[in-house]
């Protein structure tokens, strides 16, 4: 059974399964696996025949800083300033006699309104407050470079020629 992707194209069930094929190499980090794939593609192995498969996947959330009233105010002011600039541009399109004043005015008014609204939302947000910023990553313990069986011999030849190029 195939499914439609969000662009209207058809996707086969193979897009939703772990790739099967021959493992060419296993690496402890993604950059090494990516380097091998780059090398194989450079040596003529079809990119569609290659996959990088991560094993023992873990979600890591790294805390990057704390959020307080200052951070909430700054972030909201920046968002509001963009909306103000867009509103200023609309005024310029409607009345093109003055270009700078509506844009600069929109920037400052938007920043001020955004700051006030952001502070109110931060102050009155219900539920547990999240007082830190973070970024999430999905990291695997190891990465396998897998090639489709039909392309295995070509990939091995490309790896050998890549090794020969790096030794000379």
C-alpha positions, 0 to 999 in steps of 0.5 A: 500500500502506498501513501500520499505525501504532503506534496501530493506525490506517492510514497511506497511502503519502503519509505517507512521501513528500515533499509535492508541491504549490505552493511558497508561500515559501522561508525560511532558518529554520524560525521564519519558515516556521512563522509563515507556516503559522500565519498561513495557518491563521488565515486559513482555509487547512486545516492538512492542506493545508500542509507545511514541507519542509526542504532540505539537512538536516544533523545537528548535535550541540552539546556542552553540557558534560563528564561526570565523576565528579561529573556521573555521581554527581549524575545517578544520585543524582537518578534513584535518589531518584525510585525511592526516593520511588516505593518510599516511596509503595508503603510508604505504600499498604501501611501508611498509619500513617506517611506522611512517613518512608517517602517521605523515607527512600526519597528518601535511600536511593534517592539513595545507592544510585543514586549508588553504582550510577551511579558503578560503571557509569561507572567500569567501562563498557566501550568508549570513554567518552563524556566529554561531554553533547550534544544533537542537532538536525536543521537544514535550510539552507532551509525551503519552505512547500508547499500542496496544489494544490487549496488554492493560490488560497486560500493565496495570497489568505490571504497577500495579506490577511496582508500587507495586515494587517501593512502597516496 
